[in-house]
Amino acid sequence: MQMWHDQQQQAREWRAAQVARAREVITDLTVGMAVKARICGHQRAAKIVKVARSRVTVELVINSGASRSAVVYASEVQSVSGVRGEPA
């Protein structure tokens, strides 16, 4: 039982750290900005479609050509030279 509590505590600390880092960078992100994000283990070019308190929703195109969206922490995305518009 103690091991479960330790895992829960580690998960809470990880989330708190992610949120703290994300809140530092979220002010630099805007809707329409082209970014790179790691989604499901793959680095993807994406476009921000929604900015929340610590997370952003990004829209991307997968290899089959289908459009997908994903919600990621703001600290997990990297601006593509600060340009707005379509994914690079």
Secondary structure in CASP SS format (residue, H / E / C, confidence):
PFRMAT SS
TARGET T0000
AUTHOR 0000-0000-0000
METHOD secondary structure of the structure
MODEL  1
M C 1.00
Q H 1.00
M H 1.00
W H 1.00
H H 1.00
D H 1.00
Q H 1.00
Q H 1.00
Q H 1.00
Q H 1.00
A H 1.00
R H 1.00
E H 1.00
W H 1.00
R H 1.00
A H 1.00
A H 1.00
Q H 1.00
V H 1.00
A H 1.00
R H 1.00
A H 1.00
R H 1.00
E H 1.00
V H 1.00
I H 1.00
T H 1.00
D H 1.00
L C 1.00
T C 1.00
V C 1.00
G C 1.00
M E 1.00
A E 1.00
V E 1.00
K E 1.00
A E 1.00
R E 1.00
I E 1.00
C C 1.00
G C 1.00
H E 1.00
Q E 1.00
R E 1.00
A E 1.00
A E 1.00
K E 1.00
I E 1.00
V E 1.00
K E 1.00
V E 1.00
A C 1.00
R C 1.00
S C 1.00
R E 1.00
V E 1.00
T E 1.00
V E 1.00
E E 1.00
L E 1.00
V E 1.00
I C 1.00
N C 1.00
S C 1.00
G C 1.00
A C 1.00
S E 1.00
R E 1.00
S E 1.00
A E 1.00
V E 1.00
V E 1.00
Y E 1.00
A H 1.00
S H 1.00
E H 1.00
V E 1.00
Q E 1.00
S E 1.00
V E 1.00
S E 1.00
G E 1.00
V E 1.00
R E 1.00
G C 1.00
E C 1.00
P C 1.00
A C 1.00
END
